[in-house]
Structure formats: C-alpha cells, structure tokens
C-alpha cells in the first residue's frame, strides 16, 4: 500500500477495520525510515486515534515473534514526546525486552522515560528496572544484588556494581567477592575498586583466592585468620584454597592447614589429600629439612614412599639418619601389605543364616549378588529365585525346571539368568546345558548355544552378563565363543575366541569394573578388553600336563589363578602375550581352595577353603618372586559347609554368601577391624606402641609383618624419644617432642 493511500484510508476508516490497521502499519513503516511526510501523517493519526492505538500497532510482533520495528526508530520521537502519554503496558514491555536483550537504543529510551516497570510486569522485572534506574529507596536482597553485579554481559550489572560501591550492604559485597574467586571479570573489578568482605577471616581467604598477596600479608601476617577460614571451609573450597596458597607462596602451609603450631602433631590430623598436598609442595621446593620433620608423623607406607623422594639429602643428626636409612631401605609394598594386615578381619566370624527351605527343597547350588549388594539370586536343584537381604523375603521365584540347575547371574530386581543341565548329558565331560532368562513372566531359553556353558557372570551395565559356550556342536570338535547378553534378548557372540578351535573354556573371570574378562583354557588364558576389543593370549606351562582348575580372578592390576597342583599363578599388568606369571606353591593338592575372587573392600584376593576364608597377600606390582606368606590370614566362618560349598562375594567385597547341601544361606559380614596402627604415626599413643610390641611377640608372625612392624616401632619410639612420664600410663596420647606428662589423673 502506498503512503498516500494509507493516509487517505486513515481519514475515512477506523483502526479496528482491517484496511485501517494495514494503513497504520504502512505509515509506521515509512516513519521508521525517517520519511518527513510519513512522520506528519503519523502525528495526525496519533492526535486522532490516541497513543494507545498507535502503540499497539507499532509493537505488533513480526514474523520472528519480536518487535517488527527497531527501538531507535524516528517514529518513536512523536510517540514519546510526552512521557506521560506512554501507556504503562508499553513501559513494561520495553523493560522485559531490554532485560532479555540489552539493546542500546532501548536503554536510551528507558533512561529518557525514567519510569520503572509496574507491578503487573512481575516483581523481578520491577526490581531490576528500579535497580537499573538507580532508585535511591531500593533495597534489593544481598543475594539478588550480588548475582546481578556479577553480570558483566548486561548493563544491569554495571548499575548493581555501582550500588555495591556506594551502598552499605556488607553481605552483598561478601557474596559478590565469593563469586569473584571464580570469575576473572569480577575478580578484576574487586581488585581495581578495593572490594573485599568486611569480615576479617573471609577477607583473608578472599585475598588469597584472588591473588592479592600484599593485602593478605598486611592483614594476616601470622596466618591466624587464614587458618580459621580454612577450617571453616568445605572440601571443595579447601582444595581451591590450597592451590591458591601454593601459587601465592610465602604461606606457612602446615600452619594454615592444621590451624595450630607446626611443630606439634597437627600434620596427623589432616585429611589424606591435605597431607599429600603438603608433601608435594615441600618436595617441589626442596624443603627437605621440614619435610623430614613430617615423615615420622605420616602413616608408615607414606613415610617409606616419601623418604624415597629425598635424593642425596640426609638428616644432619645421627639418630635421625639411622631412622632415615631404615625407611629408605624398606620395600614399599611389604610395608603397605603388613600394615593393612594389622587391620584385617577378626579370626572368627559368625553368620546371619537365612532359611529358604520354603523355596528350595535340597541343596543351594549357585549364588549371585545384585550390583548394589542388597539382593541375592540363588538356584536350588530345580528352583531359582531372588532373596531380598533386608527383608529376608523372596521377591522373585520360579520352580519346576525339568532338570537340575547350576549357575546363576542376578540381572535386576525382577530378572535373573540360570543354567539348566540338559537330560542328554552322558557324563560331566559331555554335559549339555541351556541358558534361561527368568522374570515375573516365567522362564524362557536364551539362544541356541548349549554345552559346556561357563558362567553366567554379571558385569557392569544394565542387565548385562557374559557366558562362554559351545557355538557349534555339529563338527568333529566343538567351537567355543564368548557371548554377551543384555536383558532377555539372546546373547550375542563376541568373536573373542575366533581362530582358537582347540580352546576349551574351563572358567571365566570378570574385572571389578566389568571392562576386562579372562577366559581360562586348559593350557592358555584369553584376556579381552570388552571396551576396545583387544585380545591377548597368556600361554601357560603346566607340569605333568596338569589342567588348571576353573578358578581365576581379576583385580584392577593383576590376574591370579589356582592350579590343580595347588599353585597360585600371578600375572601383573599389562596382561600381554609376553607376560610370564610368578608362581608359588600355596596349597596341598588334596585340599584346594574354592571361590577365588577379588575383594575391593579388603583390597585383597580371597579364597574359601575348608570352612575358612583366606586372605591372600598378592603384590600389586610384579617382582622376582611371590612372598612366602601368601596366605595372610585364615578366618573361621562359623557354620560354613566344608563339603561342596557354593560361595559368592558381594560386588563391594564386604559380604560373603555361602550355600551348601542344606536349604540355607549363610551371610558373613567382612568388615575390617579398625586399628590406629594403619593411620598416621603422629596419632599413635603409648598404648598403640605397646600393641606393636605385642604383635612382634606373637607366634607365627609372617616375614612380611616382621619387616614392617619393627620399623613402625622405631618410628613411634623416635617420636617419644624425649618424653618423660610420671605415674601410670599417661592419657596424653599425642605428646610432642620435649613435653612432660604428669600424674595419674590426666593433668599436665
């Protein structure tokens, strides 16, 4: 429509008529370009129809949903000549548009109007509009003011920051400074304008976090305030503060972290991450004298590891040098293993017995924990179910399998996988087996693979499991493969055993993280990474052609296997085809263990033998030979069956389930006993020192412990070498060097 036509239509029509609206839109479009004629026509339209009508047409959304015309349009000069004529809803619309997108032309218009948004626009829009205009009576909450001031992408932030500088709201300043330690823009603004929390402790922390060393040193030369702030901080802020202190330099790190005198036992009170941080910082600076003063306060494994960093430095005092050399000569693994042994399980564990005779008529043949350890899947002779360990109720049960069951894997609260023996079995070597998925709908066979099924083994992932089975039984010799299952679908072949036609699986082991799997054969072991598909074959040389038992376990760093001769083979990472195992003869051939597995809770391999749980002392790194005392401890499992037991360890390694020829399950809680000897030596009391002496007098102490415990005793005696005690054993458990303990009543 031409401008002249539009002008004429505006004279003879109303704006509500379609032609009238189109005519006004044409005039406004021409006025937006600054056309003088259009501006005159627009002025007449405003005078005749009023500002309200013209504003509604001007603000009519375009195709994009936003205003069809720019806020800097010349047409607005006539509409805003008298601010009082601008409708309140237009002001609200303009503020919402500017808060969403800070258009400079719109901001200029809003400052010219000098009118905040109304209550109808919402409390937040009204608050921000008043804040942007600098309303003197405005009192936004400290959090809103601080959050708004931290906006460096919007002009509103500048208004908020100006209020921070001129206002008297210390809480808002403190909150803004807390933001500043994570925002370079806010940090630069605080430094440039001298903004800092009013609280002295918070101010000291802020100066360190923002790298203002001069201001910090002037405020807190002794580090007292920073120590208070560090102790009050959460774990994440402590980590950031340690990094900032290290970057700043010139800060007594031990004094700040411990919050007390550096020459006392405060180092022992720090968290492991804090102790590691201090050791790393002192090592980086080469502050060996101070680091050595901390060594006798560490745990013994920490002390041995730290002394290895000193290079050629030696303590100047002869007594110190003797202890230093003893720590430097110690084997880190021997020390770590021996100290862990102090905090192992009690010698006798009573079970919690669960009777499932209502569901299982005879023996319990197989067990498997759920991923969270709260449920236990089980199979009887021809029955299978899931036991809730909290309620002792069976939540899933399926009876009436035609033939006896063997293995089981817990997939979910409502699903398990079981193995059923086929009736065509002629003998153990020819046994045919079938895999079944069991849920609330019943049981159904999975896939067509039968014969020599090993597993199933649940591993990391939702409803995932692994089996090895015959893939083809029609040829002269069976071919085996590894199958991965997920849910109730048929397991998919992996091809991990492709090309190994003579390979006969005798067992499987799955790593704790579910990534690696080891498949045991008669003379070799296939190790596969399920994430990458990488496969390695470990060749095994067995005496007299002995076949390995189907027992193996994977830890995060090693693979172990028990042979029929009673040997333990250990392969350490990387498990490649060139890896050779270290071997030790551990058990008599006539009394071999069962249930070899890795316990993350105990950080050890464990086996079940003769009604006892055995904790193995397998080194985490390769060495020329295995230790003589590979069986670190034998724990009596009260009531555990000794003949043909089935055992299963929970995924965390903190609970053991044992079944047998009766319809009962025995649950054993594997919680290591606590001992001060495993913690920092700076926390050891004289009573703990007496415990060390008592352990050294114990009969049957293995060589690993005999290497480590005297060293622990030497470190403890070194700490107390200048103490004087009067009266009975003093309760002053952590007396520092040169201190005197007096009296029977604990007074000093």
C-alpha positions in Angstrom: 0.0 0.0 0.0 1.3 3.5 -0.9 1.8 6.1 1.7 -0.8 8.4 0.1 -3.4 5.7 0.0 -2.7 4.9 3.6 -3.0 8.5 4.6 -6.4 8.7 2.9 -7.7 5.5 4.5 -6.7 6.7 7.9 -9.1 9.7 7.4 -12.1 7.6 6.4 -11.7 4.3 8.4 -11.3 3.2 12.0 -8.2 1.5 13.1 -10.2 -1.6 14.1 -11.1 -2.2 10.4 -8.6 -4.4 8.5 -7.9 -1.6 6.0 -7.3 0.8 8.8 -4.7 -1.4 10.5 -2.9 -2.0 7.3 -2.9 1.7 6.6 -1.4 2.5 10.0 1.2 -0.2 9.6 2.2 1.3 6.2 2.6 4.8 7.8 4.6 3.4 10.7 6.9 1.5 8.3 7.6 4.7 6.4 8.0 6.7 9.6 10.6 4.2 10.8 12.8 5.3 7.8 12.5 8.9 8.8 10.3 10.0 5.9 9.1 13.5 6.8 5.7 13.0 5.1 5.1 9.8 7.0 6.0 11.4 10.3 3.4 14.1 9.7 0.8 11.6 8.8 1.7 9.6 11.9 1.3 12.7 14.1 -2.2 13.3 12.7 -3.1 9.6 13.4 -1.8 9.9 17.0 -3.9 13.0 17.5 -7.0 11.5 16.0 -6.8 7.9 17.4 -4.7 8.3 20.5 -1.3 6.9 21.6 -2.7 3.6 22.9 -3.9 2.5 19.4 -0.7 3.5 17.6 1.5 1.8 20.2 -0.4 -1.5 19.8 0.2 -1.5 16.1 3.8 -0.4 16.4 4.5 -3.2 18.9 2.7 -5.9 16.9 5.1 -8.8 16.7 6.8 -9.5 13.4 7.3 -12.9 11.9 10.1 -13.7 14.3 7.9 -13.1 17.3 9.8 -9.9 18.4 9.0 -6.2 17.7 8.7 -5.7 14.0 10.5 -2.3 14.2 13.7 -1.0 15.8 13.6 0.7 19.2 15.7 3.5 17.7 13.0 4.3 15.1 12.4 8.0 14.3 8.7 7.2 14.6 9.1 6.9 18.4 10.0 10.6 18.7 6.4 11.6 18.3 5.1 8.7 20.4 7.4 9.6 23.3 7.5 13.3 23.2 5.3 13.4 26.2 6.4 10.6 28.6 3.1 10.7 30.4 1.3 9.5 27.2 3.3 6.3 27.1 1.0 3.5 28.4 2.2 1.6 31.4 2.0 -1.7 29.5 4.4 -0.3 26.9 6.9 0.6 29.6 6.6 -3.0 31.0 7.0 -4.5 27.5 10.1 -2.3 26.9 11.7 -3.4 30.3 11.1 -7.1 29.6 12.6 -6.7 26.1 15.7 -4.9 27.5 16.3 -7.4 30.3 16.2 -10.2 27.7 18.3 -8.4 25.1 20.1 -5.2 26.2 19.5 -3.1 23.1 21.4 0.2 23.5 18.7 2.2 21.7 16.1 0.8 24.0 18.2 1.5 27.1 18.5 5.1 25.9 14.7 5.3 25.6 14.2 3.8 29.0 16.5 6.3 30.7 14.7 9.1 28.9 11.4 7.8 30.2 12.8 7.2 33.7 9.9 5.0 34.6 10.3 1.6 36.2 8.2 -1.3 35.3 4.8 -1.7 37.1 3.8 -4.5 39.4 2.0 -6.2 36.6 5.3 -6.9 34.9 6.3 -9.1 37.8 8.3 -8.5 40.9 11.6 -9.4 39.3 11.2 -7.2 36.3 10.1 -4.3 38.5 13.1 -4.8 40.9 15.6 -4.9 38.0 14.0 -1.8 36.4 14.3 0.2 39.6 17.9 -1.1 40.1 18.9 -0.1 36.5 17.4 3.4 37.1 19.2 3.8 40.4 16.2 4.2 42.6 17.5 5.6 45.9 14.9 3.9 48.1 15.5 0.4 46.6 16.8 -2.3 48.9 17.3 -5.5 46.9 18.3 -8.6 48.9 22.1 -9.2 49.2 21.9 -12.3 47.0 20.0 -10.6 44.2 22.3 -7.6 44.3 25.4 -9.8 44.3 24.2 -12.1 41.5 23.2 -9.1 39.4 26.5 -7.3 40.0 28.3 -10.5 38.7 26.6 -10.0 35.3 29.3 -8.5 33.0 27.2 -9.3 29.9 24.5 -6.9 30.6 24.3 -3.1 31.5 22.2 -4.1 34.5 25.3 -5.5 36.1 27.0 -2.1 35.9 24.1 -0.5 37.9 24.3 -3.2 40.5 28.1 -2.8 40.9 27.8 0.9 41.3 25.3 0.3 44.1 27.8 -2.1 45.7 30.4 0.6 45.7 28.2 3.3 47.1 25.9 1.2 49.3 26.4 -0.1 52.8 25.5 -3.8 52.3 28.4 -5.9 53.6 26.6 -9.1 52.9 26.1 -8.3 49.2 29.8 -7.4 49.0 30.8 -10.7 50.6 28.6 -12.6 48.2 30.0 -10.8 45.2 33.5 -11.5 46.4 32.6 -15.2 46.7 31.6 -15.0 43.0 34.8 -13.1 42.1 37.1 -16.0 43.0 35.6 -18.0 40.1 35.1 -15.1 37.7 38.1 -13.2 36.1 35.9 -10.2 35.4 34.5 -10.0 38.9 38.0 -10.6 40.4 39.5 -7.8 38.3 36.7 -5.5 39.4 37.2 -6.2 43.1 40.9 -5.7 42.8 40.5 -2.4 40.9 37.9 -1.0 43.3 39.2 -2.4 46.6 36.1 -4.6 47.2 36.6 -7.2 49.9 34.4 -8.9 52.6 34.1 -6.9 55.8 34.7 -10.0 58.0 38.4 -10.3 58.6 38.5 -14.1 58.2 36.6 -14.0 55.0 38.8 -11.1 53.8 42.0 -13.1 54.4 40.6 -16.1 52.4 39.4 -13.7 49.6 42.8 -12.0 49.3 44.5 -15.4 48.9 41.9 -16.8 46.5 42.2 -13.6 44.4 46.0 -13.5 44.5 46.3 -10.2 46.4 49.4 -11.1 48.3 50.3 -7.6 49.6 46.8 -7.1 51.0 46.9 -10.5 52.6 50.3 -10.1 54.2 49.3 -6.7 55.7 46.0 -8.2 57.1 47.2 -11.6 58.3 51.0 -11.7 58.8 50.8 -14.7 61.2 48.3 -16.7 59.2 45.8 -16.9 62.0 42.8 -15.6 60.1 43.6 -17.8 57.1 43.8 -20.9 59.3 40.4 -20.1 60.7 38.9 -19.6 57.3 40.5 -22.8 56.0 39.0 -24.9 58.9 35.5 -23.4 58.2 35.6 -24.1 54.5 34.1 -27.1 52.8 36.1 -29.8 51.0 35.9 -28.1 47.5 36.8 -24.7 48.8 39.7 -26.2 50.8 41.1 -27.8 47.6 40.9 -24.4 45.8 42.4 -22.6 48.7 45.3 -25.0 48.9 46.0 -24.4 45.2 45.8 -20.6 45.7 48.2 -20.7 48.7 50.7 -22.7 46.8 50.5 -20.3 43.8 50.9 -17.3 46.1 53.9 -18.6 48.0 55.2 -17.3 51.4 52.4 -19.1 53.3 53.1 -21.5 56.1 51.1 -24.3 54.6 51.2 -26.7 57.6 50.3 -24.0 60.0 47.3 -23.0 57.9 46.1 -26.5 57.1 46.4 -27.8 60.7 45.5 -24.5 62.3 47.9 -24.9 65.2 51.6 -25.0 65.9 53.6 -26.6 63.1 56.0 -28.4 65.5 53.2 -30.4 67.1 51.3 -33.5 65.8 48.9 -31.4 63.7 50.1 -33.0 60.5 48.5 -36.2 61.5 45.1 -34.6 61.9 45.0 -33.6 58.2 43.0 -35.5 55.6 44.9 -37.7 53.2 44.5 -35.2 50.3 45.9 -32.4 52.5 48.9 -34.4 53.6 49.6 -35.4 50.0 49.4 -31.7 49.0 51.9 -30.6 51.7 54.3 -33.4 50.8 54.1 -32.4 47.1 54.7 -28.7 47.9 57.7 -29.3 50.2 59.1 -31.8 47.7 58.7 -29.2 44.8 60.5 -26.6 46.9 63.2 -29.0 48.1 62.5 -28.1 51.7 63.9 -31.4 52.9 64.6 -30.4 56.5 60.9 -29.5 57.1 59.7 -32.5 55.1 61.8 -34.8 57.2 60.2 -33.4 60.4 56.8 -34.5 59.0 57.9 -38.0 57.9 57.6 -39.6 61.4 54.0 -38.2 61.6 52.8 -39.9 58.4 51.4 -43.4 58.1 54.3 -45.9 57.7 53.6 -46.6 54.0 53.5 -42.8 53.4 56.8 -42.4 55.3 58.6 -45.1 53.2 57.3 -43.6 50.0 58.3 -40.0 50.9 61.8 -40.9 52.0 62.4 -42.2 48.5 62.0 -38.6 47.2 64.9 -37.1 49.2 67.6 -37.9 46.7 71.1 -37.3 48.3 69.8 -35.3 51.3 70.3 -36.8 54.7 69.4 -35.5 58.2 72.3 -33.9 60.0 71.6 -35.7 63.3 72.9 -39.2 63.6 69.8 -40.6 65.3 67.7 -39.1 62.5 69.9 -40.6 59.9 69.5 -44.1 61.3 65.7 -43.9 61.0 66.0 -42.3 57.6 68.2 -45.1 56.2 65.9 -47.7 57.7 62.8 -46.1 56.0 64.7 -45.8 52.7 65.7 -49.4 52.7 62.2 -50.7 53.3 60.2 -52.3 50.5 57.1 -50.0 50.0 54.8 -53.0 49.1 55.9 -55.1 52.0 55.3 -52.2 54.4 51.9 -51.4 52.9 50.8 -55.0 52.9 51.9 -55.6 56.5 50.2 -52.5 57.8 47.0 -53.5 56.0 47.3 -56.9 57.7 47.0 -55.2 61.1 43.5 -54.1 60.2 42.2 -57.2 58.6 39.2 -59.4 59.7 38.7 -61.0 63.1 39.8 -64.6 63.4 36.2 -65.8 63.7 33.0 -64.5 62.0 29.5 -65.5 63.0 27.0 -65.7 60.1 23.4 -64.5 59.6 21.5 -67.5 58.5 18.6 -67.3 56.1 16.3 -70.3 55.8 14.9 -70.6 52.2 13.6 -74.2 52.6 10.1 -72.9 51.6 11.6 -72.4 48.1 14.5 -74.8 47.9 13.9 -78.4 48.8 17.5 -79.5 48.8 20.9 -78.0 48.2 21.7 -74.4 47.3 23.7 -74.9 44.1 24.6 -71.3 43.0 24.5 -67.7 44.3 25.0 -64.3 42.9 24.7 -60.8 44.5 22.9 -57.9 42.9 25.0 -54.9 41.8 24.1 -53.0 44.9 24.6 -56.0 47.2 21.0 -55.8 48.5 19.7 -58.9 46.8 21.0 -62.4 46.3 20.0 -64.7 43.4 20.0 -68.4 44.1 19.4 -71.8 42.5 18.3 -75.0 44.1 18.2 -78.3 42.4 15.2 -77.3 40.1 14.3 -73.9 41.6 15.6 -70.3 41.2 14.8 -67.1 42.9 15.9 -63.7 44.3 16.3 -63.1 48.1 15.9 -59.6 49.5 18.6 -59.4 52.1 16.9 -56.6 54.0 13.5 -58.2 54.4 14.6 -61.8 54.1 11.8 -62.3 51.6 12.0 -64.0 48.2 10.8 -61.4 45.7 11.2 -63.5 42.6 10.8 -67.2 42.3 10.4 -69.8 39.6 10.1 -73.5 40.3 9.6 -76.6 38.2 12.6 -76.6 35.9 12.7 -80.0 34.2 16.3 -80.7 35.1 18.8 -79.6 37.7 20.3 -76.0 37.7 23.8 -74.8 38.1 25.0 -71.2 37.5 23.0 -68.0 38.1 23.5 -64.3 37.4 21.5 -61.5 39.0 20.5 -59.0 36.3 17.9 -56.9 38.1 15.3 -57.0 40.9 13.0 -58.8 38.5 15.3 -60.8 36.3 18.0 -63.5 36.6 19.8 -65.8 34.2 20.2 -69.5 35.1 21.9 -72.6 33.5 19.9 -75.8 33.2 21.6 -79.2 32.6 20.3 -81.0 29.5 18.9 -84.5 30.1 21.0 -85.8 27.2 24.1 -85.5 29.4 26.2 -88.7 29.3 28.8 -87.5 31.8 30.4 -84.4 33.1 32.6 -84.0 30.0 29.7 -84.4 27.7 27.2 -82.4 29.7 24.8 -80.2 27.7 23.4 -77.1 29.2 20.8 -74.4 28.4 20.6 -70.8 29.4 17.3 -69.4 30.6 16.1 -65.9 31.4 13.8 -65.8 34.4 11.5 -62.9 35.3 8.0 -62.4 36.6 6.5 -63.8 33.3 8.3 -67.1 33.8 11.4 -68.7 32.2 12.4 -68.9 28.6 15.5 -70.3 26.9 18.1 -67.7 25.5 19.7 -68.5 22.2 20.7 -71.9 20.9 24.2 -72.2 22.4 24.4 -75.4 24.5 27.1 -77.5 26.0 29.9 -76.6 28.4 28.4 -73.3 29.4 30.7 -71.4 31.8 29.1 -68.7 33.8 26.9 -66.8 33.6 28.8 -63.8 35.0 27.1 -60.5 35.6 29.2 -57.4 34.8 29.0 -53.7 34.8 26.0 -52.4 32.8 22.2 -52.6 32.9 21.1 -56.3 32.9 24.3 -57.4 31.2 26.0 -60.8 31.6 28.7 -63.0 30.0 28.9 -66.7 29.2 31.2 -69.0 27.3 29.6 -71.8 25.5 29.8 -74.2 22.6 28.9 -72.4 19.4 28.8 -75.3 17.0 28.5 -79.0 18.0 27.9 -80.4 14.6 31.6 -80.7 13.6 34.2 -83.1 14.7 35.2 -80.8 17.5 33.2 -78.1 19.3 34.0 -74.5 18.8 33.6 -72.2 21.8 32.9 -68.5 21.9 32.2 -65.7 24.4 28.7 -64.4 24.4 27.4 -61.1 25.9 23.8 -60.9 26.9 21.7 -57.9 27.7 18.2 -58.3 29.2 16.1 -61.0 27.9 17.5 -61.0 24.4 19.6 -63.8 23.0 23.4 -63.4 23.9 25.5 -62.0 21.1 28.7 -63.7 20.1 31.8 -61.6 20.6 34.4 -63.4 18.4 36.9 -63.3 21.2 37.8 -66.9 20.7 37.8 -66.8 16.9 40.6 -68.9 15.4 41.1 -70.9 18.6 39.2 -74.1 17.6 41.0 -76.3 20.1 40.3 -73.9 23.0 38.1 -75.5 25.7 37.0 -72.9 28.3 37.1 -74.0 31.9 36.1 -70.8 33.6 35.8 -67.1 33.4 36.8 -64.1 35.5 35.5 -60.5 35.1 37.4 -57.4 36.4 35.7 -55.3 39.1 34.9 -52.5 36.6 33.4 -55.0 34.1 35.8 -54.0 31.3 38.2 -56.9 31.2 37.4 -60.6 31.1 39.7 -63.6 31.3 38.6 -67.0 29.8 40.6 -69.9 31.2 41.6 -72.8 28.9 43.5 -76.0 29.6 46.9 -74.6 28.6 46.3 -70.9 28.0 44.2 -67.9 29.1 42.4 -65.4 26.8 42.3 -61.9 28.2 40.0 -59.5 26.4 39.2 -55.8 26.8 35.5 -55.6 26.1 35.7 -51.8 25.6 38.4 -51.9 22.9 38.1 -55.5 21.6 41.8 -56.0 22.3 42.6 -59.7 22.9 45.8 -61.3 24.4 46.6 -64.9 25.0 48.6 -65.9 28.0 50.4 -69.2 27.4 50.7 -71.4 30.5 53.3 -74.1 31.0 51.9 -76.7 33.4 53.9 -79.5 34.9 52.9 -83.0 34.0 50.2 -81.8 31.6 48.0 -80.8 34.6 44.9 -78.9 33.7 44.1 -75.8 35.6 41.1 -75.6 37.8 38.4 -73.3 36.7 39.4 -70.7 39.2 40.7 -67.2 38.4 40.1 -63.6 39.5 41.0 -60.2 38.2 41.9 -57.2 40.3 42.5 -53.7 38.9 46.2 -54.6 38.4 46.6 -58.4 38.3 45.2 -61.8 37.2 45.5 -64.8 39.6 44.7 -68.4 39.0 44.7 -71.6 41.1 46.0 -74.8 39.5 45.1 -78.3 40.3 48.6 -78.8 41.8 47.9 -76.1 44.5 50.0 -73.4 42.9 49.0 -69.8 42.5 49.9 -68.1 39.3 50.0 -64.3 39.2 50.2 -62.1 36.1 50.5 -58.3 36.5 49.5 -55.6 34.1 49.9 -55.3 31.2 48.4 -58.7 30.6 50.1 -59.3 27.2 51.1 -62.4 25.4 54.7 -61.9 26.5 53.7 -61.8 30.2 55.1 -64.6 32.4 53.4 -65.4 35.7 55.1 -65.6 39.0 54.2 -68.8 40.8 54.2 -70.1 44.4 53.0 -73.4 45.8 50.4 -72.5 48.3 48.0 -75.3 49.0 48.3 -79.1 49.1 46.8 -80.9 46.1 44.3 -82.8 48.2 42.9 -79.7 49.9 42.5 -76.9 47.3 40.5 -73.7 47.8 37.3 -72.7 46.0 35.7 -69.4 45.3 38.8 -67.4 44.4 37.8 -63.7 43.9 38.9 -60.1 44.4 37.6 -58.0 47.3 37.6 -54.3 46.8 36.7 -53.7 50.5 39.6 -55.7 51.7 41.8 -54.8 48.8 42.9 -58.4 48.5 42.3 -61.7 46.7 40.4 -64.1 48.9 39.6 -67.8 48.7 37.3 -70.2 50.5 38.9 -73.4 51.9 37.9 -75.9 54.5 35.3 -73.7 56.1 37.7 -70.7 56.3 38.1 -67.5 54.3 41.7 -67.0 53.3 43.1 -63.5 52.6 46.0 -63.6 50.1 49.0 -61.3 50.1 49.5 -60.8 46.4 51.8 -57.9 45.5 50.1 -55.2 43.3 53.2 -54.9 41.1 55.5 -57.6 39.6 58.6 -58.8 41.4 61.1 -61.7 41.1 59.1 -63.9 43.4 55.9 -64.0 45.5 56.1 -63.6 49.3 56.5 -66.7 51.4 53.4 -65.9 53.5 50.9 -65.6 50.6 48.0 -66.7 52.9 48.0 -63.6 55.1 45.1 -64.7 57.3 42.7 -67.6 57.7 39.3 -66.6 59.2 36.9 -69.2 60.5 33.5 -68.9 59.0 31.3 -70.4 61.7 28.8 -72.9 60.4 30.1 -72.8 56.8 29.8 -76.1 55.0 33.1 -77.8 54.2 31.8 -80.2 51.5 30.9 -78.9 48.1 30.1 -75.4 49.2 29.0 -72.6 46.8 30.3 -69.2 47.7 29.8 -65.7 46.4 31.3 -62.4 47.3 29.3 -59.2 47.0 30.4 -56.6 44.4 31.9 -54.3 47.1 33.7 -57.3 48.7 32.2 -56.6 52.1 29.8 -59.6 52.4 30.2 -63.3 51.7 27.3 -65.6 50.9 27.8 -69.4 51.4 25.4 -72.2 50.5 25.7 -75.9 50.5 23.7 -79.1 50.9 21.0 -77.6 53.1 18.4 -75.1 52.0 20.0 -72.2 53.9 22.2 -69.3 53.0 24.8 -68.0 55.5 25.9 -64.4 55.2 29.2 -63.2 56.6 30.0 -59.5 57.1 33.6 -58.8 56.1 34.3 -55.6 57.9 38.0 -55.0 58.7 38.6 -54.2 62.3 40.0 -50.7 62.9 43.5 -50.1 64.2 45.4 -46.9 65.0 48.5 -48.6 63.5 47.2 -48.1 60.0 46.8 -44.4 60.4 49.2 -41.5 60.7 52.0 -42.3 63.2 51.6 -38.8 64.6 48.3 -40.0 66.1 49.8 -43.1 67.8 49.6 -43.2 71.6 51.8 -45.1 74.0 49.1 -47.8 74.2 49.5 -48.2 70.4 53.2 -48.6 70.8 52.5 -51.4 73.3 50.3 -53.0 70.7 53.1 -53.1 68.2 55.4 -54.7 70.8 52.7 -57.3 71.5 52.3 -58.1 67.8 56.0 -58.6 67.5 55.9 -61.2 70.3 53.1 -63.1 68.6 53.9 -66.6 67.4 53.6 -67.4 63.7 54.1 -63.8 62.6 54.9 -63.9 58.8 58.1 -62.4 57.3 56.2 -59.5 55.8 55.0 -58.3 59.2 58.4 -59.0 60.7 59.9 -56.5 58.2 57.4 -53.7 58.8 56.4 -53.8 62.4 59.9 -53.1 63.8 60.1 -50.1 61.5 56.7 -48.9 62.8 58.0 -49.4 66.4 61.2 -47.4 65.6 59.2 -44.5 64.2 56.9 -44.4 67.2 59.9 -44.6 69.6 61.6 -41.8 67.7 58.5 -39.6 68.3 58.5 -40.3 72.0 62.3 -40.2 72.5 62.3 -37.1 74.7 59.1 -37.8 76.7 59.2 -38.2 80.5 56.2 -40.0 82.0 55.5 -39.9 85.8 52.9 -42.2 87.3 50.8 -44.8 85.5 50.4 -44.8 81.7 49.6 -41.2 80.9 46.5 -40.5 78.8 48.4 -37.8 76.9 48.2 -39.8 73.7 49.8 -37.3 71.4 52.5 -35.6 73.4 55.0 -33.9 71.2 58.8 -33.8 71.5 60.2 -32.4 74.7 56.9 -32.5 76.5 56.4 -33.9 80.0 53.3 -35.8 81.1 52.5 -35.7 84.8 50.1 -37.5 87.2 47.6 -40.3 87.2 44.5 -38.0 86.6 45.4 -36.8 83.2 46.6 -33.3 84.2 49.7 -32.0 82.5 
